[in-house]
Amino acid sequence: MVQSTRQPSFWPVGSSEMAERIRRHDWAATALGPIAGWPPYLRTATDICLASPLPMAILWGERRIEIYNDAYRAIAQDRHPAILGRPMLGNWPEMQGWIGPILDRLFASGEAARLENRAVCLKDAAGHLQERRFDFTFSAIRDRYGRVAGALHTVAETTTRSRAERRLRELLDRTGLSPDFRALFQAAPAPLLLLAPPDFHILEANDALLRSDGRHREQLLGRTVFDILAAAHAGEDIERQLHESFTRVLASRMPDSMPMAMRQGSDGRAPTWWKIINTPVLGPHGEVALVIHRAEDITELVRLRSAADAQAELDHDQQALMASLRGTSATAAATHPGSGASRQLAATLDSIPDYVYAFDRQHRFTYVNHAMRDLFGLPAGQLLGKTFLELGYPTELARRLDGHIAHIFATGETVEDELFFTGPGGVRAYFQFVWGPVRTEDGGITQVVGVSRDTSDRRRMEERLRQGEARQSFLLQLGDQVRGLTDAARAVSTISTLLGRHLGAGRCGYGEVDPSGEYFLVERDWTDGAMPSLAGRVRLSDFGPQVLAHYRAGQTVVIEDTLEDARTQGAGRAYAEAGSIRAGVGVPLYKDGRFVAAFYVHQMRPRHWTDEEVALIGDVAERTWSVVARTRAERALRESARRYRALFDAVDEGFCLVEKTRAPAEAPSDYRYLATNPAFVRHTGIGGVVGRTMREVFPEASSFWYDTFDNVVASGEACRFEHGLLTHGRVFDVFVSRLEDGSRRRLAVIFNDVTERKRHEQHQRLLLNELNHRVKNTLVTVQSMAAQSFRHGVDPEQARQQFEGRLMALSRAHDILTREHWGGASLETVVQEAIAPWRDQHRDRLHAQGPAVWLPPRHALAFAMVLHELCTNAVKYGALSNDSGQVNIDWTVNDLLHLRWTESGGPPVRPPSGRGFGSRLIERGLRHEIGGQVDLRFAPGGVVCTIEAPLGEPGHPVHFA
């Protein structure tokens, strides 16, 4: 039985808290999905993040999921570990307003950002707001296609540094030191710290100290110098000496030197030696305001002083060991164990990890050290006196080693070799060895002594490096082959062919899981000609519930022999029908928390899959998913773009895409045109605007446009409005919405020219207002006419005729105005229509003349009614009541309209004893309706009516036709 599923439970590598938390986190419940499905570039970024000594976080995907390292815990404080795997803006709501736009720009364009000493108010563990200061950087993490997939976020708290700098400024001001002091302090070649008594906090560290110490300024400022010593494991003695030195400086106000101090190395590093001098900086009253702490590394001097002695001792030890091995004979340790020299030599050789042994002229082992005995798993008594063949060495290997021993005895030369060896204890490893002669005093060779070292780790690293180079070379070739492909099926076929041939597999392919999660759909795969294709619809559960469970858990399934793997038991028929599968690797692909696809490699014979092969298949699986997603997205984009362009060009509405330009906060906002359709030109009359800004194209546009667009950009809420461009004399109906493309700066604008509609609406409102006014006036006029026509004492028939005549006159005036859309009427037309009922009967006796004059609607109605009454009176009583009378109507215009009605040749006129309705209508109607003046005279020769009236409505000029 082969347990061959390679679970990703040991990534990320490391024993740090955050590495362990990332391994144990339920990523399947997040937008990232199971950790097994993470792309290689996210894994690489995570490794870099965890290895960084600086606080660092990864913000991944559209939701900015946060992954961070151990150093970041000091920033997170009580929010740790709850923020792991959650959206960054939700973790830090206090910073959403300004970090959100930075991340939007980074994800949209890859634009990196750096913010220095930013003040942020955060809640402490007690819930109180505290101002803390930070340096932030945000840089893009790109996928293999160059798209921004995430952000690498580094943060360094500068609160203590800011406080230290503020205190330093105060002290420098108090001591009267010029700004040049700080510049000289920084430029000093010796490592310096600037300390503030009495607690000796570090206010500044110069560049030389930072270089020698290896820490960042932020890691030092604000801390006491004693904290730094404790972190460096300097020991209590140096801390005591430092306290005593500071005490002497404060008391004497003079520089003080400390004895040479040793600082223990960390992580196996050698200790370092330091010379420390503390120098006071006095304040205006002679007090010690600052202390310059100089710590100079003199390790090299110490090493040079003892180098000769150390080298001489090392040479003596090496020579003594070689003398023991070659001169005393290694076998003495086994032959004469009681002697002191032999015990010392044996103890020395048993303490080293290398394998030490010796042979006699019969090629028998005469000595083996402790490491050799462990290698064989046998006591010395079962090894000594045995040859290679007697110890079970393979014949060819024993012959090769015996040849080396014979050569050394014959020539006295040293032999070096490396071989792969499987010991009797089952240990399989590579060994590098050096064998040489052991000579007597007369130069004769009595034995061969050998030293071997296990080089398996080095060989494995070399092999991994070779495989890694081959893997990268294959992936580069794969990328070149699929880069220009635009069809998903062809891309999958190309990838499967390349990988199948590279691995020498029987079948290789990619398939997608249907929405039910029960079936695996393969469109096309590659085979070696012996295995059949798996193309079609395959039930996943047929291959065993344990295998399916691994897939659904996001675990790569590695099977070396289906007949021996416990997970495939009971599913033999499915493996046989699927092409006699005996070995295979399946990589599930999880996207957005769902099992969506898998990449498979199959073999018709058992096969041991190396870790490098499994890793390569995993990389290819991820790349296949990316290529398929890219080609499908590009195809959909092409189709969408084609449909969009057709619709874009066909619609009557104007359309444009604009993007808010980046400008300083004090500058007015502006928008750049990214695209327009043909209707844009038709509606605006302006073309060639793409690439230009609104302020360039429409410099006269009011601030309303920019304020409205800014509100849509800021809020994301679409807006519809009507507004005009005054200089163009146009009014537009506009709909604006923000594009949710990650930039949050782009707007889609659809607009229509509604100028004519607005004009029609205005005209319609004018007509309605005029109609309402006219109807009321007409009703009043009709009511008055009816009351006067049918007054008491008047013959009913006569009253009826008078009323009908007046209604007809009113109707004819309305007809004139209706023909002119109630925009007014010419005076000549009004006169001709008023005298029309009597023109045929008195053709040569009615005369009208005057210049062309355009009357407003109200004037036209008033003149029509007045002329009707004058005609009626002339027919009944005046010039038109006989056969010879004449009526002349003439008018002139200067500032006022002057119209004169003159009757002649009729019966003698006698002034009426009273004023009837007609006379009152003539005199009062014009004065009331249009502000005119009427002079009605009943002269003996005929009636004369003179009218003076203004022509314009209030606020409107006189209009001459």
SULJOGI-V730334 format. One record per backbone hydrogen bond with DSSP energy under -1.0 kcal/mol. NH is the residue of the N-H (numbers start at 1). CO is the residue of the C=O. E is the energy in kcal/mol with one decimal. If there is no record, write none. Layout:
# SULJOGI-V730334
nh->NH co->CO e->E
nh->NH co->CO e->E
This chain:
# SULJOGI-V730334
nh->4 co->2 e->-1.0
nh->7 co->5 e->-1.0
nh->11 co->8 e->-1.3
nh->20 co->16 e->-2.1
nh->21 co->17 e->-2.6
nh->22 co->18 e->-2.6
nh->23 co->19 e->-2.0
nh->24 co->20 e->-2.0
nh->25 co->21 e->-1.3
nh->27 co->25 e->-1.9
nh->29 co->26 e->-1.2
nh->30 co->27 e->-2.0
nh->37 co->34 e->-1.7
nh->38 co->35 e->-1.3
nh->43 co->39 e->-1.9
nh->44 co->40 e->-2.8
nh->45 co->41 e->-1.9
nh->46 co->42 e->-2.3
nh->47 co->43 e->-2.5
nh->48 co->44 e->-2.4
nh->49 co->45 e->-2.6
nh->50 co->46 e->-2.7
nh->51 co->47 e->-1.8
nh->57 co->153 e->-3.0
nh->58 co->67 e->-3.7
nh->59 co->151 e->-2.7
nh->60 co->65 e->-2.7
nh->61 co->149 e->-2.3
nh->64 co->61 e->-1.6
nh->65 co->60 e->-2.7
nh->66 co->86 e->-2.2
nh->67 co->58 e->-2.2
nh->69 co->56 e->-1.9
nh->73 co->70 e->-1.5
nh->76 co->72 e->-2.4
nh->77 co->73 e->-2.9
nh->79 co->76 e->-2.2
nh->80 co->77 e->-1.6
nh->83 co->79 e->-1.2
nh->84 co->81 e->-1.6
nh->85 co->66 e->-2.9
nh->86 co->83 e->-1.8
nh->88 co->64 e->-2.3
nh->91 co->87 e->-1.7
nh->92 co->88 e->-1.8
nh->95 co->92 e->-1.5
nh->99 co->95 e->-2.7
nh->100 co->96 e->-1.8
nh->103 co->99 e->-2.7
nh->104 co->100 e->-2.4
nh->105 co->101 e->-2.3
nh->106 co->102 e->-2.3
nh->107 co->103 e->-2.9
nh->108 co->104 e->-1.7
nh->109 co->105 e->-2.8
nh->110 co->106 e->-2.3
nh->113 co->138 e->-2.3
nh->115 co->136 e->-2.9
nh->118 co->134 e->-3.4
nh->120 co->132 e->-3.2
nh->122 co->130 e->-2.6
nh->124 co->128 e->-2.6
nh->127 co->124 e->-2.1
nh->130 co->122 e->-2.9
nh->132 co->120 e->-3.1
nh->134 co->118 e->-1.9
nh->135 co->156 e->-2.7
nh->136 co->115 e->-3.2
nh->137 co->154 e->-2.2
nh->138 co->113 e->-2.7
nh->139 co->152 e->-2.0
nh->141 co->150 e->-2.8
nh->143 co->147 e->-2.6
nh->146 co->143 e->-2.0
nh->149 co->141 e->-2.7
nh->150 co->141 e->-1.7
nh->151 co->59 e->-2.3
nh->152 co->139 e->-3.2
nh->153 co->57 e->-3.3
nh->154 co->137 e->-1.6
nh->155 co->55 e->-2.0
nh->156 co->135 e->-2.2
nh->158 co->133 e->-3.1
nh->162 co->158 e->-3.0
nh->163 co->159 e->-2.4
nh->164 co->160 e->-2.7
nh->165 co->161 e->-2.8
nh->166 co->162 e->-2.4
nh->167 co->163 e->-2.6
nh->168 co->164 e->-2.6
nh->169 co->165 e->-2.5
nh->170 co->166 e->-2.0
nh->171 co->167 e->-2.5
nh->172 co->168 e->-2.9
nh->173 co->169 e->-2.3
nh->174 co->170 e->-2.2
nh->175 co->171 e->-2.6
nh->177 co->172 e->-1.5
nh->181 co->178 e->-1.8
nh->183 co->179 e->-1.2
nh->184 co->180 e->-2.7
nh->185 co->181 e->-2.6
nh->186 co->182 e->-2.3
nh->187 co->183 e->-1.9
nh->193 co->293 e->-2.2
nh->194 co->204 e->-2.7
nh->195 co->291 e->-3.1
nh->196 co->201 e->-1.9
nh->200 co->196 e->-1.5
nh->201 co->196 e->-1.3
nh->202 co->223 e->-3.1
nh->203 co->194 e->-3.3
nh->204 co->194 e->-1.1
nh->206 co->192 e->-2.0
nh->210 co->206 e->-1.9
nh->211 co->207 e->-2.3
nh->212 co->208 e->-2.0
nh->213 co->209 e->-2.9
nh->214 co->210 e->-2.2
nh->219 co->216 e->-1.2
nh->220 co->217 e->-1.7
nh->221 co->217 e->-2.5
nh->222 co->202 e->-2.8
nh->223 co->220 e->-1.9
nh->225 co->200 e->-1.9
nh->228 co->224 e->-1.4
nh->229 co->225 e->-1.8
nh->230 co->226 e->-2.5
nh->231 co->227 e->-2.4
nh->232 co->228 e->-1.3
nh->233 co->230 e->-1.5
nh->234 co->229 e->-2.2
nh->239 co->235 e->-1.3
nh->240 co->236 e->-2.5
nh->241 co->237 e->-2.3
nh->242 co->238 e->-2.2
nh->243 co->239 e->-2.2
nh->244 co->240 e->-2.2
nh->245 co->241 e->-2.1
nh->246 co->242 e->-2.4
nh->247 co->243 e->-2.1
nh->248 co->244 e->-2.0
nh->249 co->245 e->-2.2
nh->250 co->246 e->-2.6
nh->251 co->247 e->-1.9
nh->252 co->248 e->-2.8
nh->253 co->249 e->-2.4
nh->256 co->278 e->-2.4
nh->258 co->276 e->-2.7
nh->261 co->274 e->-3.0
nh->263 co->272 e->-3.3
nh->269 co->266 e->-1.6
nh->272 co->263 e->-2.7
nh->274 co->261 e->-3.4
nh->275 co->296 e->-2.6
nh->277 co->294 e->-2.6
nh->278 co->256 e->-2.8
nh->279 co->292 e->-2.8
nh->281 co->290 e->-3.1
nh->283 co->287 e->-3.5
nh->286 co->283 e->-1.9
nh->289 co->281 e->-2.2
nh->290 co->281 e->-1.9
nh->291 co->195 e->-2.2
nh->292 co->279 e->-3.5
nh->293 co->193 e->-3.2
nh->294 co->277 e->-3.2
nh->295 co->191 e->-1.2
nh->296 co->275 e->-2.9
nh->298 co->273 e->-2.5
nh->302 co->298 e->-2.0
nh->303 co->299 e->-2.8
nh->304 co->300 e->-2.7
nh->305 co->301 e->-2.0
nh->306 co->302 e->-1.5
nh->310 co->306 e->-2.5
nh->311 co->307 e->-2.6
nh->312 co->308 e->-2.4
nh->313 co->309 e->-2.2
nh->314 co->310 e->-2.2
nh->315 co->311 e->-2.8
nh->316 co->312 e->-2.1
nh->317 co->313 e->-2.3
nh->318 co->314 e->-2.5
nh->319 co->315 e->-2.8
nh->320 co->316 e->-2.5
nh->321 co->317 e->-2.3
nh->322 co->318 e->-2.6
nh->323 co->319 e->-2.6
nh->324 co->320 e->-2.2
nh->325 co->321 e->-2.5
nh->326 co->322 e->-3.3
nh->327 co->323 e->-2.3
nh->328 co->323 e->-1.5
nh->332 co->329 e->-1.6
nh->333 co->330 e->-1.2
nh->334 co->331 e->-1.1
nh->335 co->331 e->-3.2
nh->336 co->332 e->-2.3
nh->339 co->336 e->-1.3
nh->343 co->339 e->-2.4
nh->344 co->340 e->-2.6
nh->345 co->341 e->-2.6
nh->346 co->342 e->-3.1
nh->347 co->343 e->-2.7
nh->348 co->344 e->-2.2
nh->349 co->345 e->-2.8
nh->350 co->346 e->-2.6
nh->355 co->452 e->-2.5
nh->357 co->450 e->-2.0
nh->358 co->367 e->-1.8
nh->359 co->448 e->-2.4
nh->360 co->364 e->-1.8
nh->363 co->360 e->-1.8
nh->365 co->386 e->-2.3
nh->366 co->358 e->-3.0
nh->367 co->358 e->-1.1
nh->369 co->356 e->-2.1
nh->373 co->369 e->-2.0
nh->374 co->370 e->-2.2
nh->375 co->371 e->-1.9
nh->376 co->372 e->-2.1
nh->377 co->373 e->-1.6
nh->378 co->373 e->-1.3
nh->382 co->379 e->-1.2
nh->383 co->380 e->-1.7
nh->384 co->380 e->-2.7
nh->385 co->365 e->-3.6
nh->386 co->383 e->-1.6
nh->391 co->387 e->-1.4
nh->392 co->389 e->-1.4
nh->393 co->388 e->-2.5
nh->398 co->394 e->-2.9
nh->399 co->395 e->-2.5
nh->400 co->396 e->-1.9
nh->401 co->397 e->-2.3
nh->402 co->398 e->-2.5
nh->403 co->399 e->-1.7
nh->404 co->400 e->-1.3
nh->405 co->401 e->-1.9
nh->406 co->402 e->-2.5
nh->407 co->403 e->-2.1
nh->408 co->404 e->-2.0
nh->409 co->405 e->-2.3
nh->410 co->406 e->-1.9
nh->411 co->407 e->-2.5
nh->412 co->408 e->-2.6
nh->415 co->435 e->-2.6
nh->417 co->433 e->-1.9
nh->419 co->431 e->-2.3
nh->421 co->429 e->-3.1
nh->423 co->427 e->-2.6
nh->426 co->423 e->-2.4
nh->429 co->421 e->-2.3
nh->431 co->419 e->-2.8
nh->432 co->453 e->-2.7
nh->433 co->417 e->-2.7
nh->434 co->451 e->-2.2
nh->435 co->415 e->-3.0
nh->436 co->449 e->-2.5
nh->438 co->447 e->-2.6
nh->440 co->444 e->-2.8
nh->443 co->440 e->-1.7
nh->446 co->438 e->-2.6
nh->447 co->438 e->-1.2
nh->448 co->359 e->-2.0
nh->449 co->436 e->-2.5
nh->450 co->357 e->-3.0
nh->451 co->434 e->-2.0
nh->452 co->355 e->-2.8
nh->453 co->432 e->-2.5
nh->455 co->430 e->-2.3
nh->459 co->455 e->-2.7
nh->460 co->456 e->-3.2
nh->461 co->457 e->-2.7
nh->462 co->458 e->-2.6
nh->463 co->459 e->-2.8
nh->464 co->460 e->-3.1
nh->465 co->461 e->-2.6
nh->466 co->462 e->-2.7
nh->467 co->463 e->-3.2
nh->468 co->464 e->-3.2
nh->469 co->465 e->-2.6
nh->470 co->466 e->-2.4
nh->471 co->467 e->-3.0
nh->472 co->468 e->-2.9
nh->473 co->469 e->-2.5
nh->474 co->470 e->-2.5
nh->475 co->471 e->-2.7
nh->476 co->472 e->-2.4
nh->477 co->473 e->-2.2
nh->478 co->474 e->-3.0
nh->479 co->475 e->-2.5
nh->480 co->476 e->-2.2
nh->481 co->477 e->-2.0
nh->482 co->478 e->-1.8
nh->483 co->479 e->-1.3
nh->485 co->482 e->-1.1
nh->491 co->487 e->-2.2
nh->492 co->488 e->-2.5
nh->493 co->489 e->-2.2
nh->494 co->490 e->-2.4
nh->495 co->491 e->-2.4
nh->496 co->492 e->-2.7
nh->497 co->493 e->-2.3
nh->498 co->494 e->-2.4
nh->499 co->495 e->-2.5
nh->500 co->496 e->-2.6
nh->501 co->497 e->-2.2
nh->502 co->498 e->-2.0
nh->503 co->499 e->-2.5
nh->505 co->500 e->-2.3
nh->506 co->602 e->-2.3
nh->507 co->602 e->-1.6
nh->508 co->526 e->-2.6
nh->509 co->600 e->-2.2
nh->511 co->598 e->-2.3
nh->512 co->521 e->-2.3
nh->513 co->596 e->-2.7
nh->514 co->519 e->-2.2
nh->517 co->514 e->-2.1
nh->520 co->538 e->-3.2
nh->521 co->512 e->-3.2
nh->522 co->536 e->-2.7
nh->526 co->508 e->-3.0
nh->528 co->506 e->-2.3
nh->536 co->522 e->-2.4
nh->538 co->520 e->-2.7
nh->540 co->518 e->-2.2
nh->543 co->540 e->-1.6
nh->544 co->541 e->-1.5
nh->548 co->544 e->-2.2
nh->549 co->545 e->-2.2
nh->550 co->546 e->-2.0
nh->551 co->547 e->-2.2
nh->552 co->548 e->-2.7
nh->553 co->549 e->-1.3
nh->554 co->551 e->-1.8
nh->555 co->550 e->-2.9
nh->557 co->586 e->-2.6
nh->559 co->584 e->-3.0
nh->562 co->582 e->-2.0
nh->564 co->561 e->-1.2
nh->565 co->561 e->-1.6
nh->568 co->565 e->-1.4
nh->571 co->568 e->-2.1
nh->575 co->571 e->-1.9
nh->576 co->572 e->-2.3
nh->577 co->573 e->-2.9
nh->578 co->574 e->-1.5
nh->579 co->576 e->-1.4
nh->580 co->576 e->-1.8
nh->581 co->575 e->-2.3
nh->582 co->603 e->-2.9
nh->583 co->603 e->-1.7
nh->584 co->559 e->-2.6
nh->585 co->601 e->-2.2
nh->586 co->557 e->-2.6
nh->587 co->599 e->-2.9
nh->589 co->597 e->-3.0
nh->591 co->594 e->-2.4
nh->594 co->591 e->-1.2
nh->596 co->589 e->-2.4
nh->597 co->589 e->-1.3
nh->598 co->511 e->-2.3
nh->599 co->587 e->-1.9
nh->600 co->509 e->-2.5
nh->601 co->585 e->-2.0
nh->602 co->507 e->-2.8
nh->603 co->583 e->-2.4
nh->607 co->560 e->-1.9
nh->614 co->610 e->-2.3
nh->615 co->611 e->-2.5
nh->616 co->612 e->-2.3
nh->617 co->613 e->-2.4
nh->618 co->614 e->-2.1
nh->619 co->615 e->-2.4
nh->620 co->616 e->-2.7
nh->621 co->617 e->-2.5
nh->622 co->618 e->-2.1
nh->623 co->619 e->-2.3
nh->624 co->620 e->-2.8
nh->625 co->621 e->-2.3
nh->626 co->622 e->-2.3
nh->627 co->623 e->-2.9
nh->628 co->624 e->-3.0
nh->629 co->625 e->-2.8
nh->630 co->626 e->-2.7
nh->631 co->627 e->-3.0
nh->632 co->628 e->-2.4
nh->633 co->629 e->-2.4
nh->634 co->630 e->-3.0
nh->635 co->631 e->-2.5
nh->636 co->632 e->-3.0
nh->637 co->633 e->-2.7
nh->638 co->634 e->-2.7
nh->639 co->635 e->-2.8
nh->640 co->636 e->-3.2
nh->641 co->637 e->-3.3
nh->642 co->638 e->-2.6
nh->643 co->639 e->-2.8
nh->644 co->640 e->-3.4
nh->645 co->641 e->-3.2
nh->646 co->642 e->-2.3
nh->647 co->643 e->-2.7
nh->648 co->644 e->-3.6
nh->649 co->645 e->-2.6
nh->650 co->646 e->-1.5
nh->651 co->647 e->-2.1
nh->654 co->751 e->-2.6
nh->656 co->749 e->-1.9
nh->657 co->675 e->-2.3
nh->658 co->747 e->-2.4
nh->659 co->672 e->-2.1
nh->660 co->745 e->-2.7
nh->661 co->670 e->-2.3
nh->667 co->664 e->-1.4
nh->672 co->659 e->-3.0
nh->673 co->692 e->-2.8
nh->674 co->657 e->-3.6
nh->675 co->657 e->-1.2
nh->677 co->655 e->-1.5
nh->680 co->677 e->-1.5
nh->682 co->678 e->-1.6
nh->683 co->679 e->-2.6
nh->684 co->680 e->-2.2
nh->685 co->681 e->-3.0
nh->691 co->673 e->-2.9
nh->692 co->689 e->-2.5
nh->694 co->671 e->-2.5
nh->697 co->693 e->-2.3
nh->698 co->694 e->-3.5
nh->701 co->698 e->-1.8
nh->705 co->702 e->-1.1
nh->707 co->703 e->-2.8
nh->708 co->704 e->-2.4
nh->709 co->705 e->-2.4
nh->710 co->706 e->-2.6
nh->711 co->707 e->-2.0
nh->712 co->708 e->-1.8
nh->713 co->709 e->-2.4
nh->714 co->710 e->-2.5
nh->715 co->711 e->-2.6
nh->716 co->712 e->-2.5
nh->719 co->736 e->-2.6
nh->721 co->734 e->-2.4
nh->723 co->732 e->-2.1
nh->725 co->730 e->-2.1
nh->729 co->725 e->-1.1
nh->730 co->725 e->-1.5
nh->732 co->723 e->-3.0
nh->733 co->752 e->-2.6
nh->734 co->721 e->-3.4
nh->735 co->750 e->-2.9
nh->736 co->719 e->-3.1
nh->737 co->748 e->-2.0
nh->739 co->746 e->-2.6
nh->741 co->739 e->-1.5
nh->747 co->658 e->-2.9
nh->748 co->737 e->-2.9
nh->749 co->656 e->-2.7
nh->750 co->735 e->-2.6
nh->751 co->654 e->-2.7
nh->752 co->733 e->-1.7
nh->754 co->731 e->-2.6
nh->758 co->754 e->-2.6
nh->759 co->755 e->-2.1
nh->760 co->756 e->-2.8
nh->761 co->757 e->-2.7
nh->762 co->758 e->-2.3
nh->763 co->759 e->-2.8
nh->764 co->760 e->-3.0
nh->765 co->761 e->-2.5
nh->766 co->762 e->-2.2
nh->767 co->763 e->-2.8
nh->768 co->764 e->-2.7
nh->769 co->765 e->-2.6
nh->770 co->766 e->-2.8
nh->771 co->767 e->-3.4
nh->772 co->768 e->-3.0
nh->773 co->769 e->-2.3
nh->774 co->770 e->-3.4
nh->775 co->771 e->-3.4
nh->776 co->772 e->-2.0
nh->777 co->773 e->-2.5
nh->778 co->774 e->-3.9
nh->779 co->775 e->-2.9
nh->780 co->776 e->-2.2
nh->781 co->777 e->-2.9
nh->782 co->778 e->-3.5
nh->783 co->779 e->-2.8
nh->784 co->780 e->-2.5
nh->785 co->781 e->-2.9
nh->786 co->782 e->-2.9
nh->787 co->783 e->-2.3
nh->788 co->784 e->-2.3
nh->789 co->785 e->-2.8
nh->790 co->786 e->-2.3
nh->791 co->788 e->-1.0
nh->794 co->791 e->-1.6
nh->799 co->795 e->-2.9
nh->800 co->796 e->-2.5
nh->801 co->797 e->-2.3
nh->802 co->798 e->-2.4
nh->803 co->799 e->-2.5
nh->804 co->800 e->-2.6
nh->805 co->801 e->-2.2
nh->806 co->802 e->-2.3
nh->807 co->803 e->-2.4
nh->808 co->804 e->-2.5
nh->809 co->805 e->-2.1
nh->810 co->806 e->-2.3
nh->811 co->807 e->-2.6
nh->812 co->808 e->-2.7
nh->813 co->809 e->-1.9
nh->814 co->810 e->-1.9
nh->815 co->811 e->-2.4
nh->816 co->812 e->-2.0
nh->817 co->813 e->-2.0
nh->818 co->814 e->-2.7
nh->819 co->815 e->-2.2
nh->820 co->816 e->-1.2
nh->821 co->818 e->-1.8
nh->822 co->817 e->-4.1
nh->823 co->820 e->-1.5
nh->825 co->855 e->-2.3
nh->827 co->853 e->-2.9
nh->830 co->826 e->-1.9
nh->831 co->827 e->-2.6
nh->832 co->828 e->-2.7
nh->833 co->829 e->-2.6
nh->834 co->830 e->-2.0
nh->835 co->831 e->-2.0
nh->838 co->835 e->-1.4
nh->842 co->838 e->-2.0
nh->845 co->842 e->-1.5
nh->847 co->887 e->-2.7
nh->849 co->889 e->-2.3
nh->854 co->959 e->-1.8
nh->855 co->825 e->-3.9
nh->860 co->856 e->-2.4
nh->861 co->857 e->-2.2
nh->862 co->858 e->-2.0
nh->863 co->859 e->-2.8
nh->864 co->860 e->-2.1
nh->865 co->861 e->-2.1
nh->866 co->862 e->-2.2
nh->867 co->863 e->-2.7
nh->868 co->864 e->-2.0
nh->869 co->865 e->-2.0
nh->870 co->866 e->-2.3
nh->871 co->867 e->-2.4
nh->872 co->868 e->-2.5
nh->873 co->869 e->-2.4
nh->874 co->870 e->-2.2
nh->875 co->871 e->-2.4
nh->876 co->872 e->-2.0
nh->877 co->873 e->-3.3
nh->878 co->873 e->-1.5
nh->881 co->878 e->-2.0
nh->886 co->904 e->-3.8
nh->887 co->845 e->-2.8
nh->888 co->902 e->-2.8
nh->889 co->847 e->-3.0
nh->890 co->900 e->-1.9
nh->891 co->849 e->-1.3
nh->892 co->898 e->-2.3
nh->894 co->896 e->-2.1
nh->897 co->949 e->-2.9
nh->898 co->892 e->-2.9
nh->899 co->947 e->-2.6
nh->900 co->890 e->-3.0
nh->901 co->945 e->-3.3
nh->902 co->888 e->-2.5
nh->903 co->943 e->-2.3
nh->904 co->886 e->-2.3
nh->909 co->940 e->-1.6
nh->920 co->916 e->-2.2
nh->921 co->917 e->-2.7
nh->922 co->918 e->-2.2
nh->923 co->919 e->-2.5
nh->924 co->920 e->-2.9
nh->925 co->921 e->-1.2
nh->928 co->924 e->-2.9
nh->929 co->925 e->-2.8
nh->930 co->926 e->-2.3
nh->932 co->926 e->-1.7
nh->933 co->948 e->-3.1
nh->935 co->946 e->-2.8
nh->937 co->944 e->-2.9
nh->942 co->939 e->-1.1
nh->944 co->937 e->-2.4
nh->945 co->901 e->-2.8
nh->946 co->935 e->-2.4
nh->947 co->899 e->-3.3
nh->948 co->933 e->-2.5
nh->949 co->897 e->-2.1
nh->956 co->953 e->-2.8
